Each structure stands twice: as C-alpha cells, then as structure tokens.
Amino acid sequence: MPDDQKIFVRLENKFREEKTAMDMITMESLKEELLKENQAFRELATQHQNYEKRLSELAGLTYPNDEELLEESVLKKKKLAVKDEMYAIMEQYSGVH
C-alpha cells in the first residue's frame, strides 16, 4: 500500500475513533438528562440495573441448576427489551430537542 494511502487509512480510523468517543459522550449526556427529567426512563434504568445485578449473581454460580439457567436466559431477554425501550426514548427525545 502506498504511503499516502496508509496515511489516509490512519486518518480515517482516527476520525472514526474520535466520532465514536463523541457519540458516546453525547449519549451519556442524553441519558443523564433523561434520568433527571423522564420518570419512565428512570424506571426502565432501574429495571435494567436490577436485571444486571441478578444476572451477575447468576453468573457467579459455579453449578447453576436448570431453573437458574432458565432465569438467566429470561433475564437477558428482558434486559435487552428494556434497553431497546430506553434507546427508543432517547431517540424520540433527541429528535424533539
């Protein structure tokens, strides 16, 4: 690969990294604002944290039984659904503001 092409690729990668970092900062700011202003978002965030806590407990089990394995699977799906709801609120909120 020619040197000028290598430089372009490095610059492009650096731009992507910086854009991703900026997007994450923006997302975190939006989350913080919604946690303050939106009751439904706060409830979803609390639910998400509770699911995460229980999933951590289940992950710490050396020999989980069938019931615990099923619970883990269900909680992962619920946690993902809550996260999707949170992102939908974030998208809606960012479109309005």
Rosetta blueprint (number, residue, H / E / L):
1 M L
2 P L
3 D H
4 D H
5 Q H
6 K H
7 I H
8 F H
9 V H
10 R H
11 L H
12 E H
13 N H
14 K H
15 F H
16 R H
17 E H
18 E H
19 K H
20 T H
21 A H
22 M H
23 D H
24 M H
25 I H
26 T H
27 M H
28 E H
29 S H
30 L H
31 K H
32 E H
33 E H
34 L H
35 L H
36 K H
37 E H
38 N L
39 Q H
40 A H
41 F H
42 R H
43 E H
44 L H
45 A H
46 T H
47 Q H
48 H H
49 Q H
50 N H
51 Y H
52 E H
53 K H
54 R H
55 L H
56 S H
57 E H
58 L H
59 A H
60 G L
61 L L
62 T L
63 Y L
64 P L
65 N L
66 D H
67 E H
68 E H
69 L H
70 L H
71 E H
72 E H
73 S H
74 V H
75 L H
76 K H
77 K H
78 K H
79 K H
80 L H
81 A H
82 V H
83 K H
84 D H
85 E H
86 M H
87 Y H
88 A H
89 I H
90 M H
91 E H
92 Q H
93 Y H
94 S H
95 G H
96 V H
97 H L
